[in-house]
Amino acid sequence: MKLASTLRSDLRSALGARDRDRARVIRGLLAEMENTAAVPTDDRRSVGTKGLYSGEAPRRAVSDEDMRRIVSRELDELDRALELVGDGPRSRRMREDRLIVAGYLTLS
C-alpha cells in the first residue's frame, strides 16, 4: 500500500500548503480506496448492535494493484469528461486535476 501511504502524506502536505485543488483530488482518490475496501453488503458478517464498534463493518486490504486500477479509472473518467466539456471554463480545472492524478499513476 505504498501508493495509499503516499496519498495520505501528500494530503497532509497539500492541506498544510493550503492547496485546495490538490487536496480535493487526493481526497477523492482516498475515498475511492475506502470504497474499494468496503465489503459488499451480502458478505458482511453479523455485527452487534451495541458497543463501541457496533457500527464497524469488515474491510478488505487494498493492494497497490487495486490503487493503480483506481488511479487509472479516475484518469479515464477525467478524459471522458474532458471530451464532453470541450474547452469551457471547467475544462481548465479538469486538466489540472488530470495532471495531479496522472502523477500518481507514474508512482504506482
ChimeraX attribute file (.defattr): number of C-alpha atoms within 10 A of each C-alpha:
attribute: neighborCount
match mode: 1-to-1
recipient: residues
	/A:1	13
	/A:2	11
	/A:3	19
	/A:4	19
	/A:5	11
	/A:6	14
	/A:7	18
	/A:8	15
	/A:9	11
	/A:10	15
	/A:11	21
	/A:12	14
	/A:13	14
	/A:14	17
	/A:15	14
	/A:16	11
	/A:17	11
	/A:18	11
	/A:19	12
	/A:20	13
	/A:21	15
	/A:22	20
	/A:23	21
	/A:24	15
	/A:25	18
	/A:26	23
	/A:27	15
	/A:28	14
	/A:29	20
	/A:30	20
	/A:31	12
	/A:32	16
	/A:33	19
	/A:34	14
	/A:35	13
	/A:36	17
	/A:37	16
	/A:38	17
	/A:39	14
	/A:40	12
	/A:41	8
	/A:42	6
	/A:43	9
	/A:44	12
	/A:45	10
	/A:46	9
	/A:47	12
	/A:48	11
	/A:49	9
	/A:50	8
	/A:51	7
	/A:52	8
	/A:53	10
	/A:54	11
	/A:55	11
	/A:56	9
	/A:57	14
	/A:58	14
	/A:59	14
	/A:60	10
	/A:61	12
	/A:62	16
	/A:63	15
	/A:64	14
	/A:65	12
	/A:66	16
	/A:67	23
	/A:68	17
	/A:69	14
	/A:70	18
	/A:71	24
	/A:72	16
	/A:73	12
	/A:74	19
	/A:75	19
	/A:76	13
	/A:77	13
	/A:78	18
	/A:79	15
	/A:80	11
	/A:81	14
	/A:82	19
	/A:83	11
	/A:84	11
	/A:85	13
	/A:86	11
	/A:87	10
	/A:88	10
	/A:89	9
	/A:90	12
	/A:91	17
	/A:92	13
	/A:93	13
	/A:94	16
	/A:95	14
	/A:96	14
	/A:97	19
	/A:98	19
	/A:99	12
	/A:100	16
	/A:101	21
	/A:102	15
	/A:103	11
	/A:104	19
	/A:105	16
	/A:106	9
	/A:107	10
	/A:108	16
